[in-house]
Amino acid sequence: MPAKMARSTPSAAVRGARITAAVRAARRSCQNAATAQKFTPVWGSSGESQFKARKCSVLSPLGEAMRRREFIKLLGGAAVAWPFNARAKQLEPIRRIGFLHLLAETDPEAQVQDTAFRKRLAELGWIDGSNVHIDYRWGVGKVGHMQLFAQELVRLNPDVLVGITTPATAALQAETNTVPIVFAMVSDPIGSGFVASFAKPGGNITGFINIEASLSGKWLELMHEIAPSVSRVALMFNPQTAPYARYYLDTFRSAAAALPVEAIESPVHSVAEIEAVMTKLAAEAGAGLIVMPETFTSIYRETICALADRYRLPARPAGV
């Protein structure tokens, strides 16, 4: 038995052209009929011919029926094709993005970053709620929440994951080695094990660093220029939210030795410890403070600035 050949369905444009041709052919036939019977067609505002009761009486019943069937078939086909094309666009899959941030959704810095993220997506043609859906998880500064949120996002089967900060990216990395991960606000992606190198990241992770390691030495040099009397400088950070601290500490110590300035490593885990470190520094002459850019110090930046102002302590806040 010969195989049946698939019939191709004409596009909406082709169907529309056929309809137009059929309408014109019908008009010509009716005009010829009207002329034969000494009738003059009257064209309405809609462009359709209007005749008296005998307007097409000279057409054969078979010819009229054939034209009518062809016309109805074309109209029906176009009516099916046009909505189908519109539905085809609507049925395109909506892409899914999993977004994990260590900060709280209400944090001013996080809001700026999210606004920039959405704006750039829109510029590239990706609109949240239209052709892309973004699933957000906010850590509220708690590293312990990261792994749970990362698991939730991976279970949602996203097309891509976004990790903001080192703890967020590390949590996503632990959950998948197949879903693409893009990181931002990460200081040391090589030391953190996210990428093999800047030139060839390898694996399923890539992204952007926020600050290069050598800048910690520049911060110290700048403080020495602004406050030459400073002879002891502490670098404050939270080891939990800044597991990459060595990335900055090594350069910080090298720069301090060259000035010379005493380099002090000051890890903190709470507001109480922040105040204790700054109170001790203020009690000794020639002290200064540099705050490592990371999530914990960003959350408590106002507290740190207020204490530095109270104690008249030369300080370089996080993110400045």
Number of C-alpha atoms within 10 A of each C-alpha: 3 4 5 6 6 6 6 6 10 12 13 18 12 12 21 19 13 17 20 15 13 19 15 12 13 17 15 12 17 22 19 18 20 20 13 12 14 10 16 17 19 12 11 9 7 6 8 12 16 13 16 11 7 11 20 20 13 15 14 10 10 9 10 17 12 12 16 14 12 15 19 14 14 19 18 12 18 22 14 12 19 15 11 13 13 10 11 9 9 12 9 9 9 15 16 18 21 24 25 26 27 26 25 17 16 10 13 12 13 17 14 10 14 15 11 12 11 15 14 13 14 12 9 9 12 17 16 17 10 11 14 16 16 18 15 14 22 20 20 17 19 16 17 13 17 24 20 14 22 25 15 15 21 17 10 12 13 18 15 18 26 23 26 22 23 26 29 29 29 19 21 30 22 11 17 15 12 11 18 17 24 18 24 20 21 23 24 23 25 12 14 17 11 23 19 16 13 13 7 9 15 12 14 16 23 21 19 15 16 14 15 11 18 16 13 24 19 14 16 26 19 12 19 20 10 11 15 11 13 19 17 18 25 23 23 23 25 19 16 17 21 22 17 19 23 14 18 21 20 14 17 27 19 16 21 20 11 10 12 12 20 15 20 19 14 19 18 19 14 13 13 9 13 21 16 12 16 21 16 10 20 19 11 10 12 17 23 28 26 22 22 24 23 23 26 25 26 20 18 14 17 12 15 23 15 11 17 22 12 11 13 11 21 20 20 20 19 21 13 8
